Amino acid sequence: MSHQDKSLFTTFAAVLGFLVVLAFVFYFVAQTAVGNKDAAGDNSQATQTADENIKPVGNVVVAGESSAGAASAGPRSGADVFNGFCMACHGTGAAGAPKVGDKAAWKPRFAQGMDTLLNHAVNGIRAMPPKGTCGDCSDDELKGAIAHMLNETGFKVKVDAAAPVAAAAPAAADGKKIYDTTCMACHATGAAGAPKVGDKAAWAPRIAQGMDTLAQHAVAGIRAMPPRGTCAACSDDDLKAAMEYMVGESK
């Protein structure tokens, strides 16, 4: 073989080797890109799942009383209002609320007098919105709830308490009313990671699951959200109506 042939063969081998190496590089780059895309999809799914895990923790409603229909049925006792609407914060100390039984926290408030405490309950104060979580409570019902909390904490307060009246079930579920009285505390503020009504991005993956699934979550509870959320006495139709209202406002 001549020197020229050897040189040509060497050049050809070098070019061929370079092309083989380049092919392998392209192959591994392509595989890495596909893997990253799949991982991104997994992360997106994980993010959606994690978002779905976040649901609000609610308070307890006295059995036999429907929060949505109670206002039209008659005055509620202080204990009923507390159990149905105040316990979530005043039973746990959430958002800085004075816990029932904590005499040191309630003493300076008790010293302000009932009129001042009632004014704060009606108009809201600091983290507490007007009327707390009971948008349809009357002033007398709120006053009864304050008296109940004070009495349970060790301060003797006498208030003309209304006897509890069994609430009649509404003829037709009113989704907005149920939302206003039982769901707004979390779904209007985003408390505990609840999807805020009107936040289309937060609601889109939930709406995609279908109304039947959302209604099932509302009834049975899901992860951080207890069964029936903050309305233990609401019927399945009540909860579905509230869910439909929130979905309609968030599309």
C-alpha positions as CSV (number, residue, x, y, z in Angstrom):
1,M,0.0,0.0,0.0
2,S,1.4,3.4,-1.0
3,H,1.9,6.2,1.4
4,Q,-0.9,8.1,-0.3
5,D,-3.3,5.2,0.2
6,K,-2.4,4.9,3.8
7,S,-3.0,8.6,4.4
8,L,-6.4,8.4,2.7
9,F,-7.4,5.3,4.7
10,T,-6.3,7.0,8.0
11,T,-8.3,10.1,7.1
12,F,-11.4,8.0,6.2
13,A,-11.1,6.0,9.5
14,A,-10.8,9.2,11.5
15,V,-13.9,10.8,9.8
16,L,-15.9,7.5,10.3
17,G,-14.9,7.4,14.0
18,F,-15.9,11.0,14.5
19,L,-19.3,10.4,12.9
20,V,-19.8,7.3,15.2
21,V,-19.0,9.3,18.3
22,L,-21.2,12.2,17.1
23,A,-24.1,9.7,16.6
24,F,-23.7,8.4,20.1
25,V,-23.7,12.0,21.5
26,F,-26.9,12.8,19.6
27,Y,-28.5,9.6,20.9
28,F,-27.7,10.4,24.6
29,V,-28.8,14.0,24.2
30,A,-32.1,12.9,22.8
31,Q,-32.6,10.3,25.6
32,T,-31.8,12.9,28.2
33,A,-34.3,15.4,26.7
34,V,-37.0,12.7,26.7
35,G,-36.2,11.8,30.2
36,N,-36.4,15.4,31.4
37,K,-39.7,15.8,29.7
38,D,-41.1,12.7,31.4
39,A,-39.8,13.9,34.7
40,A,-41.4,17.3,34.1
41,G,-44.7,15.5,33.5
42,D,-44.3,13.5,36.6
43,N,-43.5,16.6,38.6
44,S,-46.5,18.3,37.1
45,Q,-48.7,15.4,38.2
46,A,-47.0,15.4,41.6
47,T,-47.7,19.1,41.9
48,Q,-51.3,18.6,41.0
49,T,-51.6,15.8,43.5
50,A,-50.0,17.9,46.2
51,D,-52.3,20.7,45.5
52,E,-55.3,18.4,45.7
53,N,-54.0,17.2,49.1
54,I,-54.5,20.7,50.6
55,K,-58.0,21.1,51.9
56,P,-59.3,23.2,54.7
57,V,-59.9,22.0,58.2
58,G,-63.4,23.0,59.4
59,N,-65.4,23.4,62.6
60,V,-68.3,21.2,63.9
61,V,-72.0,21.9,63.6
62,V,-74.3,20.5,66.2
63,A,-76.1,17.5,64.9
64,G,-79.7,18.2,63.9
65,E,-79.0,21.8,63.0
66,S,-78.4,22.9,59.4
67,S,-76.2,26.0,59.2
68,A,-77.8,27.0,55.9
69,G,-81.4,26.9,57.3
70,A,-80.9,27.8,60.9
71,A,-81.3,31.6,60.5
72,S,-84.8,31.2,59.0
73,A,-85.9,28.6,61.7
74,G,-85.3,30.8,64.7
75,P,-82.7,32.1,67.1
76,R,-79.8,29.7,67.9
77,S,-78.3,29.4,71.4
78,G,-74.9,30.6,72.3
79,A,-73.6,27.1,72.5
80,D,-75.0,26.2,69.1
81,V,-73.4,29.2,67.5
82,F,-70.1,28.5,69.2
83,N,-70.1,24.8,68.1
84,G,-71.2,25.6,64.6
85,F,-69.2,28.7,63.8
86,C,-66.7,29.7,66.5
87,M,-65.0,26.5,67.5
88,A,-62.7,26.3,64.5
89,C,-60.7,29.3,65.8
90,H,-61.7,29.8,69.5
91,G,-61.4,26.1,70.2
92,T,-57.9,25.9,68.7
93,G,-56.4,29.4,68.9
94,A,-56.2,29.7,65.1
95,A,-55.2,33.1,63.7
96,G,-54.6,34.4,67.2
97,A,-58.1,33.8,68.5
98,P,-58.4,33.5,72.3
99,K,-59.1,29.9,73.2
100,V,-62.0,29.0,75.3
101,G,-60.7,28.1,78.7
102,D,-57.7,30.4,78.5
103,K,-58.5,32.8,81.3
104,A,-55.4,34.9,80.9
105,A,-56.2,35.5,77.2
106,W,-59.9,36.4,77.9
107,K,-59.4,38.5,81.1
108,P,-58.5,41.8,79.3
109,R,-61.3,41.2,76.8
110,F,-63.8,40.5,79.5
111,A,-62.7,43.8,81.1
112,Q,-63.7,45.7,78.0
113,G,-67.4,44.8,78.6
114,M,-70.0,42.9,76.6
115,D,-70.9,45.9,74.3
116,T,-67.3,46.2,73.1
117,L,-66.9,42.4,72.6
118,L,-70.2,42.3,70.7
119,N,-69.1,45.3,68.5
120,H,-65.8,43.4,67.7
121,A,-67.8,40.3,66.8
122,V,-70.2,42.1,64.6
123,N,-67.7,44.3,62.8
124,G,-64.6,42.1,62.9
125,I,-61.3,42.8,64.5
126,R,-57.8,42.0,63.4
127,A,-57.8,38.6,61.7
128,M,-61.5,38.0,62.5
129,P,-63.9,39.0,59.7
130,P,-67.2,40.7,60.4
131,K,-69.4,38.1,62.2
132,G,-66.6,35.6,62.1
133,T,-67.8,32.6,60.1
134,C,-71.5,33.1,60.7
135,G,-72.6,35.7,58.1
136,D,-76.3,35.1,58.9
137,C,-76.0,35.3,62.7
138,S,-78.0,38.0,64.5
139,D,-76.4,40.3,67.0
140,D,-78.3,38.5,69.8
141,E,-76.9,35.1,68.6
142,L,-73.4,36.5,68.5
143,K,-73.9,37.9,72.0
144,G,-75.0,34.5,73.2
145,A,-71.9,32.9,71.7
146,I,-69.6,35.4,73.4
147,A,-71.4,34.8,76.7
148,H,-71.0,31.0,76.2
149,M,-67.3,31.4,75.6
150,L,-66.9,33.6,78.7
151,N,-68.8,31.3,80.9
152,E,-66.9,28.3,79.7
153,T,-63.7,30.2,80.5
154,G,-64.7,30.9,84.1
155,F,-66.3,34.4,83.8
156,K,-69.9,34.4,84.9
157,V,-72.0,36.2,82.3
158,K,-75.8,36.2,82.3
159,V,-77.4,36.6,78.9
160,D,-81.0,35.8,77.8
161,A,-80.1,32.8,75.8
162,A,-82.4,31.6,73.1
163,A,-83.5,28.0,73.4
164,P,-82.2,25.9,70.5
165,V,-84.7,25.4,67.7
166,A,-84.5,22.5,65.3
167,A,-83.9,23.8,61.8
168,A,-86.1,22.8,59.0
169,A,-84.4,21.6,55.9
170,P,-84.6,24.1,53.1
171,A,-87.0,23.2,50.3
172,A,-84.2,23.5,47.8
173,A,-80.5,23.8,48.5
174,D,-79.1,27.3,48.1
175,G,-75.5,26.9,47.1
176,K,-74.5,30.6,47.7
177,K,-76.2,30.7,51.1
178,I,-74.4,27.5,52.2
179,Y,-71.1,28.9,50.9
180,D,-71.7,32.2,52.7
181,T,-72.4,30.6,56.0
182,T,-70.1,27.5,56.0
183,C,-67.5,27.6,53.3
184,M,-66.5,31.3,53.0
185,A,-64.1,31.3,56.0
186,C,-61.6,29.1,54.1
187,H,-62.5,29.3,50.4
188,A,-62.7,33.1,50.3
189,T,-59.4,33.6,52.1
190,G,-57.3,30.6,51.0
191,A,-57.0,29.5,54.7
192,A,-55.2,26.2,55.2
193,G,-54.5,26.1,51.4
194,A,-58.1,26.0,50.4
195,P,-58.6,27.0,46.7
196,K,-60.1,30.5,46.7
197,V,-63.3,31.0,44.9
198,G,-62.5,32.9,41.7
199,D,-58.9,31.5,41.4
200,K,-59.3,29.7,38.0
201,A,-55.8,28.2,38.1
202,A,-56.4,26.6,41.5
203,W,-59.9,25.3,40.5
204,A,-59.1,24.1,36.9
205,P,-57.6,20.7,37.9
206,R,-60.4,20.2,40.4
207,I,-63.1,21.0,37.9
208,A,-61.5,18.6,35.5
209,Q,-62.2,15.8,38.0
210,G,-66.0,16.2,37.5
211,M,-68.7,17.4,39.8
212,D,-69.5,13.9,41.1
213,T,-65.9,13.5,42.4
214,L,-65.9,17.0,44.0
215,A,-69.2,16.3,45.7
216,Q,-67.9,13.0,47.0
217,H,-64.8,14.8,48.4
218,A,-67.1,17.4,50.1
219,V,-69.2,14.7,51.7
220,A,-66.6,12.2,52.7
221,G,-63.7,14.6,53.3
222,I,-60.3,14.3,51.7
223,R,-56.9,14.5,53.4
224,A,-56.9,17.7,55.6
225,M,-60.6,18.4,54.9
226,P,-62.9,16.6,57.4
227,P,-66.1,15.0,56.2
228,R,-68.6,17.7,55.2
229,G,-66.1,20.4,55.9
230,T,-67.6,23.0,58.3
231,C,-71.2,21.8,57.9
232,A,-71.6,18.4,59.6
233,A,-75.4,18.7,59.4
234,C,-75.6,19.7,55.7
235,S,-77.2,17.2,53.4
236,D,-75.4,15.8,50.4
237,D,-77.5,18.0,48.2
238,D,-76.6,21.1,50.3
239,L,-72.9,20.3,49.9
240,K,-73.3,19.6,46.2
241,A,-75.1,22.9,45.7
242,A,-72.3,24.8,47.6
243,M,-69.7,23.0,45.4
244,E,-71.6,23.9,42.2
245,Y,-71.7,27.6,43.3
246,M,-68.0,27.7,43.9
247,V,-67.2,26.0,40.6
248,G,-69.5,28.3,38.8
249,E,-67.7,31.3,40.3
250,S,-64.3,29.9,39.5
251,K,-64.6,28.9,35.8
